[in-house]
Amino acid sequence: MIFGGIDQKLNAMRFITVYDFLDHKFTQLRESGVPPPTRINHGLLEIGNGMFLLYGGEDPAGRGSFADLWHVRVHLEE
């Protein structure tokens, strides 16, 4: 799973995507619930059963670092 990053002009972007390494394709996801703030330089750890742990990172506007943890569940519609 990819959760944001920076674009070619070095602007923060929010682009939540999963990559299927078997089929070699990307699928863009939509968010539901209360989303975490957009961040850069964060960590993302797969913890199993479609769950990820999103942690840390920096505010793209330069207001400081994040010290929070988010459990993110990925559900792909068949």
C-alpha positions in Angstrom: 0.0 0.0 0.0 1.2 3.5 -0.8 -0.1 6.4 1.3 0.8 9.7 -0.2 4.2 11.2 -0.7 5.5 14.0 -2.9 5.0 14.7 -6.6 7.5 15.8 -9.2 7.1 19.5 -8.1 7.9 18.4 -4.5 4.3 19.1 -3.3 2.7 16.7 -0.8 0.1 14.5 -2.4 -2.5 12.1 -1.0 -2.6 9.1 -3.3 -3.7 6.0 -1.5 -3.0 3.0 -3.7 -2.3 -0.7 -3.5 0.0 -2.6 -5.8 -0.7 -6.2 -6.8 2.7 -7.8 -7.3 1.1 -10.9 -8.9 -0.8 -9.0 -11.6 1.6 -6.1 -11.7 -1.2 -3.5 -11.4 -2.0 -0.5 -9.2 -5.5 0.2 -7.8 -6.4 3.6 -6.3 -8.5 3.4 -3.1 -11.1 5.7 -1.7 -11.1 6.7 2.0 -13.9 6.3 4.5 -14.1 7.2 8.1 -11.9 9.7 9.7 -8.7 9.9 7.6 -5.2 10.6 9.0 -3.7 14.0 8.1 -1.7 14.1 4.9 2.0 13.5 5.7 5.4 12.9 4.1 8.3 10.7 5.3 6.0 8.5 7.2 6.2 4.8 8.0 3.7 2.1 6.9 3.9 -1.4 8.3 1.7 -4.3 7.2 0.4 -6.2 10.2 -1.8 -8.8 8.5 -5.4 -9.4 7.4 -5.6 -6.2 5.3 -4.4 -4.0 8.2 -1.6 -1.5 8.2 0.0 0.6 10.8 0.7 4.2 9.7 3.0 6.1 11.9 5.1 9.2 12.2 6.1 11.5 9.3 6.2 15.2 8.9 3.5 17.8 8.2 4.0 18.9 4.5 3.5 22.5 5.5 6.5 22.4 7.8 4.5 22.6 11.1 6.5 19.8 12.7 6.5 16.0 13.0 3.7 13.6 13.7 4.0 11.2 16.7 0.7 9.4 16.1 -0.3 5.9 15.1 -3.2 4.9 12.8 -4.6 1.5 12.1 -5.6 1.4 8.5 -7.8 -1.3 7.0 -7.7 -2.0 3.3 -10.8 -3.6 1.9 -10.8 -4.4 -1.9 -14.1 -4.9 -3.5 -14.2 -8.0 -5.7 
